[in-house]
């Protein structure tokens, strides 16, 4: 079959690809033109092409800043702890929901768990300060009313770190269950029936059937999460963080905002962004290679 006849027959499928392709070309590949700002003394009025070329001078300046390494350390630390705490949460929730037999309670639980994903981090930040605030927080008001000292959830580094992680689990875990629940529906139910007949209990069925059935999904999501180890969202650390815990809350995204945007040093902001992209790509390729060698599962 010639390409012309093939295209004529399946042109609707190609038409469906046009919008996603245009999105990636415009919003993903188009901005790559601005990467050259990292190698120029960017002047807003002269534009990218008119700005003076400085080579790797901006890289040397950024890599010589103590605040950059503090933000890099915090980014890796928070993402690693998030991986340990937040990554298993959707998997556990999905298995629990899948095992529920009461349909109405299962649907109600899913709705309640999904809601935090649709709440803005600005609103979540307000909720966090109302609940965990040292002076006026609901939890500390309850603690002090029974004669104990208030816990500095948001002003002490270690307590803030625990609060940060738990709030992240609450916000993202429910939404993350969707992928796992979709994968669970693809597992042959006859396997569970056969295991039950053979005397396998619920935990054994989960261990020997459910988890192996989710292996590919778990590996793919783990690789994606490892690829994002060097990147971190701006909203969560900025909204929940404060000057008292800046030693932990200052991450690369807030560093770029403070140094690059507030100070107008766009070259330095681009340097950090390019650094994150390159290291993130290395993380993805490394995780994918390791996974392929150990488990024969990969995304490439």
N, C-alpha and C positions, 0 to 999 in steps of 0.2 A: 504493500500500500504506500503510495507516494505521500509526501508531507502535506501537499495541497489537499488531497482527498481526506487525509487523516484530520487535518485542521478543520476542514468543512464539516466533518462528522462530529467533532468534539469541541467546536468553537465555544460552546457555552461554558465548558470547564476552564478554558483559557480566559474567558471574560471574567469568571469569578476570581482569577488570580490577579487581575489588573489592579484593583484597589489595594490589597495587601502589598503588592509589589511597589505601587506608587508610594505607599506609606513608608516603607523601608528606604526607598530611594531618597525621599524628601527629608524625612525626619531622622534617619539613621546614618545614611551615607553622605547626604548633603552637608551636614554640620562638620564632617571630617575636613572640609576645606579650612575650617578655623584652627586646625591643629598647628598650623604654621605660626600662630600667635605665640606659641611656647618658645619659638626661636627668634622672636622679634621684640624690640622695645615698643610695644604696641601703644599707639597714640589714637585715641578715639576719633579725632578730627581728621587725621591722615588716612585712617582706614588700614586694613590688613596689608594691602599691596604697597601703600606709601610709608609704612613704618620701617624703621631701621632694623636691619638684620644684625643680631647679636650672637647667633650660634647657641652654644650651651651655657652661656653666662647665667641665665635665669635658673637653670638646673642646679648649677653650683651654689647659687644663692639660697634656693629652697632647701637643698640637701645640707646646707650649713646652718639651718635654723633649728634651735632646740625645740620650739613649739611644733615643728613639722614631725619630729620623731615622737614627741608626746602624743600627737594626734594619730600617728601611724600605730603606735603601741596600743592606744585605746581602741582604735578601729579593729585591729586584729583580736584584742582581748574580748571586746564585746561581741564580735561576730562568732568567735570560738565558743564563748559561753552560751550564746544564743543557739549555736548548733547543738550543743550538749543538752540544753534545756528545751528549746522550742521545736527542734526537728523531730524528736520522738513523740511529742504531744499529739499532733494530728493523727499519727499512725495508731496510737493507743485509743484515741477518741473514736476513730473510724471503726476499729475492731469492736469496741464496746457498743457503738450504735448498730453495727451489723449483727451483733449477737442478741440485740433486743428483740423480743417477740411481741410486745405490746405496740401495735402500729401507731396509735394516736400519741403515745408517750414518746416514741421514737421521732415522729415528725415535730412534735413540740420541742424536743431537745435540740434537734437540728436547727430549728428556727432561732431559738435562744442563743445557740452557739455561733450562728452566722452573723447576728446583729452587730457585734463589736467591729467587724471588718468594715462596715459601712459608716462608722462614726469617725469624724475628722479627728486628727491627732490634736488639734487645738482644743476640741471639746474634751477629748480624753485627758489632756493635760489639766484642764479645769477640774475634771472629776478626780484626778490623782491628787491635786492639791487640797480638794475638799475632803477627801478620804484620809490621806496620809500626812497632811500638814502637821507640823510640830505643835503649833500654838492653837489652831482652830480645826484640825482634822478630826473627822468623826471617830476614827479608831483611837487616837490619842486622848480625845475627850472621855471616851469610855475607860481607857486605861487609868487616867488620872482620877476619874471619879471613884475608882475602887482603891485608891491609895498608892498606885505605882507611878514611877516616873515616866514621862513621855519618851517615846522612842523616836530618834531623829531620822525618820525614813528618807527624807529628802535633803538633809543637810550633813549627814555623815557618809563618808565614801562607801563603806562596806554595806550599810543599810540601803543606801541609794542604789547600789549595784543589784541587790536582791530585788528591790522594788522595780527597777528597770526591766529585769528579766521576767518577773512575774506578770507585769503589765503587758509585755510583748507576747507572752504565751496567751494571755486572756484575749488580746486583740486579734491574733493570727491563727490560733489553733483550730477554731471552728471552721474557718474558710478553707484551711489546708486539708480538712477531712474530705472535701469533695472529690479530689483526685483519687484518694485511696478507696473511697466508697465506689467510685466508678470502676476501679480495678477489681474490687471484690466481687462485683456483679459478673465479672468474666470468669470466675472460678467455677468449675463444674460442681454443682451441688450434689451430684451422685457420689463424689469423693467424701463429702461429709456424712452422707447416709451410710456408705460402706464402712467408714471409720466407726460410726456409732454402733453398727451391727457387730463389729469386731471388738467392741468394748472400750473404745477410746473415749475418754472424758472430754469436756469442753477445752480445757487447757492443752491437752495433747492434740486435739483437732486444730487449735490455733497454731501450735508450734510446728506441726508436721504438714498442715495443708494451707492454712491462711497465710502465714509468713512466707513460705516458699512461693505461693501464688503471687505475692506482692514484691518479690525479689527485684524484678526488673524496674518496677516503679520506684522502689526505695533507692536503687542504685542511681537512676537518672536524676531524681530529686537531690540526692546527696552530691552528685557531681555539679549540678547547678548551684547548690548552696556553697560548695567549696569555691566555685568560680566567683562568687560574690563576697568572699572573705575580705577582700581589700576595699570593697565598696560598702557604704552604709547610708541608709536614708537620712535626710536632714531633719525631718519633722520630730521624730521620737527623741533623739538626744538633745535637740534644741529646746523642745517644749518642756521636757521633764528635767533637764539639766539646769544648773544655776552656778553662780560664782563659787559657792561653798564646796562644790564637788567637781569643779572644772578639771581637776587632775585626772578624773575618770570620764567626764562627760564631753570633753573637747575631742572631737573626732575629725577625720579628714573633711567631711562635708561642712562642718561648722568652721573648720580652719579656712576652707576655700571661701566661705561666706564672709568671714571676718577679715581675712587678709586680702582676698581677691576682689570682692565686691564692695564691702564697706570702705576699704582703703583705696579702691580704684586700681589695684595692681592686677590687671587682667592677665598679664603674661604669667605671673606666678600661679594664678588660679588655673590657667590652661596647663601649666607644667604638672601640677598635682593631678589634674584630670587625666592627662596622658599617662602619667605614672600608674594611676589606678587601672586604666584600660590595659596597659601592657602586662602588669603583674596579674590582673584578673585573667587574662588570656592564658598566661603561663599556668596559673592554678587550674583552670579548666582542662587544658591539655594534659597536665600532669595527673590530675585526678582521673581523667578518662583513660589514660594509658595504664595507670595502676589498676583501675577497675577491670580493664580488659584482660590484664595478665592474671589477676587473682580470681575473678569471678566469670570471665568471658562475657560480661555485660558492659556495654558502652553506648555512647550517643553518637559516635563517629565511626 
